[in-house]
Amino acid sequence: MLGIKEQFRDNWVILQINGEIDMATGPELRQRIVQYVQEGHVHIVIDLTEVDFIDSTGLGVLIGGLKRTRSHGGDLQCIGLSESLKEMFKLTGLDAVLTEKDT
């Protein structure tokens, strides 16, 4: 089960994710990102503070979200990565594109 809480700050949508982003839950997050972009919210922050596992499907959702927001003049950023997620992002090269910003 994936928990998604949203808040709006300035022109950013902040999605606080709780649970695992995997094959079972990834489509739900993808759908939410697509919905926000369609509504014109193209600046999205994904808060991964309460996420301890992301599989390849979840990484694909984040990459797809980044491409979707940037193609509409926006951006997608990830914050709150645990040490294991930071390591995964570094190993996959995602740390270069899904830049973690200070909160």
C-alpha positions as CSV (number, residue, x, y, z in Angstrom):
1,M,0.0,0.0,0.0
2,L,1.3,3.4,-1.0
3,G,0.4,6.5,1.0
4,I,0.6,9.8,-0.9
5,K,0.0,13.1,0.9
6,E,0.1,16.3,-1.1
7,Q,0.8,19.9,-0.2
8,F,1.2,22.9,-2.4
9,R,4.0,25.4,-1.7
10,D,4.5,28.4,-4.1
11,N,4.2,26.8,-7.5
12,W,5.4,23.3,-6.3
13,V,3.4,20.2,-5.5
14,I,5.1,18.3,-2.7
15,L,4.2,14.6,-2.6
16,Q,5.0,12.9,0.7
17,I,5.3,9.2,-0.1
18,N,4.8,6.5,2.6
19,G,5.6,2.8,1.8
20,E,7.4,1.1,-1.0
21,I,7.5,2.2,-4.6
22,D,7.4,-1.1,-6.6
23,M,5.6,-3.0,-9.3
24,A,2.4,-3.0,-7.3
25,T,2.3,0.7,-6.2
26,G,4.3,2.4,-9.0
27,P,1.4,2.8,-11.3
28,E,-0.6,4.7,-8.7
29,L,2.3,7.2,-8.3
30,R,2.7,7.5,-12.1
31,Q,-1.0,8.2,-12.4
32,R,-0.8,11.0,-9.8
33,I,2.1,12.6,-11.5
34,V,0.4,12.5,-14.9
35,Q,-2.7,14.0,-13.3
36,Y,-0.8,16.9,-11.8
37,V,1.0,17.7,-15.1
38,Q,-2.3,17.6,-17.0
39,E,-3.7,20.1,-14.4
40,G,-0.7,22.4,-15.1
41,H,1.3,21.5,-11.9
42,V,4.6,20.8,-13.6
43,H,6.9,21.5,-10.6
44,I,6.8,18.4,-8.4
45,V,8.9,17.4,-5.3
46,I,8.8,13.8,-4.2
47,D,9.5,13.4,-0.5
48,L,11.0,9.9,0.0
49,T,11.6,10.3,3.8
50,E,9.2,7.5,4.6
51,V,10.2,5.2,1.7
52,D,12.7,2.5,2.3
53,F,12.5,0.6,-0.9
54,I,12.2,1.4,-4.6
55,D,12.4,-1.3,-7.3
56,S,13.1,-0.8,-11.0
57,T,9.5,0.0,-11.7
58,G,9.6,2.7,-9.1
59,L,12.7,4.2,-10.5
60,G,11.1,4.1,-13.9
61,V,8.1,6.0,-12.5
62,L,10.5,8.7,-11.2
63,I,12.3,9.0,-14.5
64,G,9.1,9.1,-16.4
65,G,7.8,11.8,-14.1
66,L,11.0,13.8,-14.6
67,K,10.6,13.6,-18.4
68,R,6.9,14.5,-18.3
69,T,7.4,17.6,-16.1
70,R,10.4,18.8,-18.0
71,S,8.7,18.4,-21.4
72,H,6.1,20.8,-20.0
73,G,8.6,23.3,-18.8
74,G,8.7,22.1,-15.2
75,D,10.9,19.8,-13.0
76,L,10.7,16.9,-10.7
77,Q,13.0,16.6,-7.7
78,C,13.5,14.0,-4.9
79,I,14.2,14.8,-1.3
80,G,14.5,12.9,1.9
81,L,16.5,9.9,0.6
82,S,17.7,7.4,3.1
83,E,21.3,6.3,2.9
84,S,20.3,3.1,1.0
85,L,18.3,5.2,-1.5
86,K,21.1,7.7,-1.9
87,E,23.4,4.8,-2.7
88,M,20.9,3.3,-5.2
89,F,20.5,6.8,-6.9
90,K,24.3,7.1,-7.1
91,L,24.8,3.6,-8.6
92,T,22.1,4.2,-11.2
93,G,23.2,7.7,-12.0
94,L,19.9,9.1,-11.0
95,D,21.6,11.4,-8.4
96,A,22.7,13.5,-11.4
97,V,19.2,14.1,-12.7
98,L,16.8,13.7,-9.8
99,T,18.8,16.1,-7.7
100,E,18.1,16.0,-4.0
101,K,17.6,19.5,-2.8
102,D,17.8,20.7,0.8
103,T,14.4,21.0,2.2
